């Protein structure tokens, strides 16, 4: 189930997209596939984070 289906709406922030990616990763049957998606979600979140 994707974030849109779980929440009933589209993601409105980077965090929402990251949650959607992790939701898709949970449905992958092979560990390497979901680890790859989780790593991509982490990169997205890291790029969006702002450290003063």
PEQUI-V37689 format. One record per residue. RES is the residue in three letters. BURIAL is # if it has 24 or more other C-alpha atoms within 12 Angstrom, else .. Layout:
res = [RES,RES]
burial = [BURIAL,BURIAL]
This chain:
res = [UNK,UNK,UNK,UNK,UNK,UNK,UNK,UNK,UNK,UNK,UNK,UNK,UNK,UNK,UNK,UNK,UNK,UNK,UNK,UNK,UNK,UNK,UNK,UNK,UNK,UNK,UNK,UNK,UNK,UNK,UNK,UNK,UNK,UNK,UNK,UNK,UNK,UNK,UNK,UNK,UNK,UNK,UNK,UNK,UNK,UNK,UNK,UNK,UNK,UNK,UNK,UNK]
burial = [.,.,.,.,.,.,.,.,.,.,.,.,.,.,.,.,#,#,#,#,#,#,.,#,#,.,.,.,.,.,.,.,.,.,.,.,#,#,.,.,#,.,.,.,.,.,.,.,.,.,.,.]
